Structure formats: C-alpha cells, structure tokens
Amino acid sequence: MIKHLGRRERHILVGVFLAIVIPAMIGYGLTGSPLLVVFAMPSVVALALTAASPNRRSIAAGLGIRRTSVGSICLAIAAAVVPIAVGVVVLVACRLDRLPATTDWLLPIGAWHVLSGLRQGVFEEIGWRGFLQPQLTALFDIRRAVLLTGLAWAVFHYGLIIGGGAPGGAPLWLYLPIFTFTLIAVSVFAGYLRQITGSVWPAVALHAANNIASGYVDQLLISGSHPAVAEILGDTTGLLCWLIPAWWAWTRLRRIDASNAMTSIERVENS
C-alpha cells in the first residue's frame, strides 16, 4: 500500500531540495568548483531525497517516469524549436546576424552535442517537473506550482549567467529579467504537459530540444557588429513567442484548479 505524504513532509522535501540544488548551482556558476556539480543536478538530488524518505514509494510513483504519447513528445519539441526559429528570422531580417551559405548549414555539432542536450533534459526535468512540481501542486495548486517551479528554475541558472557573463555581452540588468520571465513561461507550458500526461518525458523532450536547437543556432549564425543588441532582441522575441503557448496552457490549468477546488468542496460536503 502506498502511503500519502503529509503537508509537513512535503514542505521538508521542497525546502531541502531547493536548499541543496539552487545554492550548489549558483556556487558552481560563480566558482567553477566541480565538487558542487553533483549537488547541482536536480534529478540526482530528487532521487536521493526520494530514496531517503520513509514514503519513497509514494514519491517515486509521482515522479512521472512513465510512458507517454508520441504526440505529446512532438508537441513539446515543436514548442521548443519554434521560438528559436522565429528569433533567427527576426535577427536576420534586422541584419543583426546573418546565415551562412546553405551548403554550410550541416554543422558538425556531433553526437556529443545531442547527447549533452538529452543529458541536461534528464538531469534537470526529473527534478523540476518530476519532483518539485507535484510537491508544490499538492501544497498549493497547479498554477502556483508551475510559476514557483519556473522561478526556482530561473534562479538556478543565475550563478552561471553572472559568473560567465550574459551571452553577447548583454547587460545583466536587462538580460536576467527577460531570461527569468521566459523560463517561467516555459514552465507554465511544460508544467501543463506534465500535468495532463502524468509523464515527465514531454518536459525532458522540450528541455533537450531547446538546448540542442539553441546550441546549433549559436554555431550557425554569423554575428554582426552588435552582439548585445542581437542577444536581447532574440531573447525578447523568444519570450514573446513563449507567451502564446504559456497563455494557452494557463487557461487550461485554471480549469484544472477550478475542477479540483469543486471536487474538494464536494468531498467536504459529503464527509
């Protein structure tokens, strides 16, 4: 029999998870210390906390490590690639970047680049969407859960951005808000897919596709004389693109919360 977790244990799990993962990643980004890498992997920390919990079966059952439809995977991949493609079109149209000759589009990014994207998707998403989002959903509701997960996910990257500098030399005061709101928007959509499929794999596919496609574009585009302007314009375009599926998902998450609230009221009335 799988025992349900109480609110106190959920609060502890969420607190410990965030207290380990976020400082470790920020510390790694600022110092480059390899000792912090393992603690900066959300999925590793999530699985360790699951194994250490007396209710490990209940937590493991909610991680979303289950099969899902091909359609949900394709939707996730398309959602990740389209904003990047639109950003490329905008930058080229504004002549801030340019594309090479079509014969040079098949870049030697290699299997390692693809595997790296997949690895990052797995190492992060089992932690963010697999572990954290369900715990926050049980504590609050699905809408607040996807927003808080997205915010934590964004802050998680701050050390890397501050330590390595914003891409293209963009000013941090402008880059960080755009980056943060983009990841929150992505989290709303990815969190919706996680909620309706019950599987973490669409989020993994979205994360991996984004990393692979963005890495490819970084090598493909030939930068112009204003890399900071190009970076901000490209990222702003990506944010605007992400607001569309995020809003679409948000309206459906609102219905899910309303339905759950009605179910809770009915249970109280019938008890």
N, C-alpha and C positions, 0 to 999 in steps of 0.2 A: 504493500500500500504506500502511495506517495503522499507524504505529509505536506500540507500547505504552509508556506512561510508566514510568520507574523510580521507586523509592521516594524517592530523593533529590529528583527534580524535583517529585514530589507534595508532599513536605514544604515545599519552597520556595514552591510555588504557594499552599498553605494558609497558610503563615506570612505571605507578602506580602499576600494577600487580607485576612486578619484584621488585620494591622498597619496597613493603609490604612483599611478600612471602619469598624472599631469606634472608633478614636480620632477619625476625622473626624466621625462621627455624634455621639459624646459631646461633642466640641468645638463642633459646631454647636448642640447642645441647650443647652450652657452659655453660649455666647457669641452665638449667632444669626448668626454670620458666614456670608454667602451664598457666600463663596469655598470653604467646606468642603462645600457641598451635593453637588457632582458626585462628590467622593470618598466621600461617604456613601451613594451609591447602589450597593448590592451587585451589581446586574446590570451596571451600567456598568463597574465595576472588574473583574468576572469576564470580561466580553467583551474588555476591554483586555488582561488577562493572557493570555487565550486567543489573541488576535491576536499578542501579543508572543512567545509560546512557539514554539520550533522544532517542537514536536509539536502544533501548533494543530489539525490535522485530528483527531487522537485526542481532544483535549479537547472540541472542538466537537461531535463525534459523541456525546459523553456528556452534553451539556447537557440532553437531554430535550426539545428543541424539535421535537416530532413530534406527530402526531395521536393522539388517544385516544378512548375510547368516551364516548358521551353519558351512560351510566350512571355512570362514574367522576366526571364533572363534577357530575352531580346529587347523588351521594353526598357529594362534597366540600362543595357548597353547603348541603345539609341539615345536615351535621355542624357547619358554622359557625353556622347560624341557630338551631338547636335550643337550645344553651346560653344564647343571648341571650334567646330567648323564655321559657325556664324562669326565668331571672333576673328578667324583667319580672313574671311571675306571682308569684314569691316576694315581690318588693318591694311589689307592690300588695296581696297578701294580708296582709303585715305592716304595711300602711298607712304605709310609709316614703316611697313615691311614689304618685302616682295618675295614671290615664289621663284624657285629656280626653274630651269628648263624641265619640261615634263619627263625627259629621259633621266633626270636626277631625283625623281620622286621616290624611287625604291631605295630608300636609305638602308645602309647595313646596320639597323638597330640591333639585330641579332636576337637569338632565343633568350639570352640573359635579360635583355630589356623586358621582354614579355613575361618571363618568369618572375622578374622583380616586381612588376605590376601586380601579378597574381598573388605573390607573397605578401605584398603590402595590403592587398584587399583582405586576405585571410587573417593576417596578423592583427589588423585593426577591427574588422567588422564583427568578428565573433565576440569581441569585447564591447564595441559601441552598440551595434544594433542587436547582437545576440544576447548580451548580458545586461548592459546598462539600461537600454530602452524598456525591456519588460519589467525590470525592477522599479523604474520610475513610473511606468504606467500603473502598476499595482499601488504605488504610493499616492499618485495624483490622478492623472487621466492621460489619454494617449496624446492629446495636443500639447500639454505641458511637457510630457515625456520627450517628444521629438524635438521641441525647442531647447530643452535643457541638454539633451544629448548633443545637439548641434553646437551649442555654445561651448560645452566641455570639449568637444572635438576640435573646435577652432582654437581655443586657448591651449590645447595640447600642442599645437604647432608653433606657438609664439616664440619659443626658445630657438627653434630652427630659423625662423624668419629674422628675429632680432640678432641672433648670433651670426648668421650668414649674410644678412642684408636682404632687403626686398629685391625681387627679380628686376633686372633692368635698371637698378639704382633708383627705383621709385621711392618717394618719401614714405617713411613708415606711418606717419600720422594719417596718410591718405590710403595707403595700401592695406593696413590692418583692418579698418572698418569694412572695406569692400570684401576682403577675404572672409571676415567673420560673418557678415550677412550672407555671403554666398554659401558658406558651409551650413549655416542654419537653414537656408532654403533647400539645399541638397538633402539635409537631414529630414526635413518635412516629407519630401518625396520618397526618399529611401525608407524612412520610417513607416510610411503608408504601405509600401510594398511589403515590408517586413510584417506589418500587422495583418494585411489581408491574405497573404500566402502562408503565414506561420513559419516561413523559412528565412534564414539569414543569407541564402545564396544569391538572391537578386541584389542585395546590398553589396555583397562581395563582388559580383559581376560589374556593378556600377562603379565601384571604387577602382577596381582593376582596370576597367576600360578607360576611365578618366586618366589614370596615371600613364597608361600605355599611349593613349592618343595625345595627351599633352606633351609627353616626352618626345614623341615623334614630331609634333609640330615645332617644338623648340629647336630640333635639328633641321627641320625642313625650311623654315622661314629664314630669309636673309635680312638681318636687321638693318634699319636705316640709321639716320643720324640722331634720332630722338627716342632711345630705347625706353626711358622712363615714361614718356607720354604714351608710347605704344603699349607698354605694360598696363598702365592704368586704363586706357581705352579698351584694351582687350578684356581685362578683368571686369570692367563695368558692363561691357556687352554680355559677358558670361553671366553676370549677376542678373541682368535684365531678362536673359533667356531662362534662367532658372526660376525666376519668379512666376512664370506661367505654369509649369508643372507643379510647383510648390502650392500655388493658389488652388489649382485643381484638386490636389491631394488634401489640402487643408479643409475644403468644403466637405469632403467625404469623411475626414477624421472628425469633423464637428458632428456629423450624423452618427458616427460610431459612439462618440461620447454621449450624445443625447439618448441613444438607444440603451447604452449601459446604465445611464442615470435612471431611465424609466424602469429598467429591469431591477435595479436596486430598490426603488420605491415599491415596486410590486412585491418584492421579497419581504420587505419590512411590513407591508400591509397584510401579507398572508402568514406572517410568523405569529 
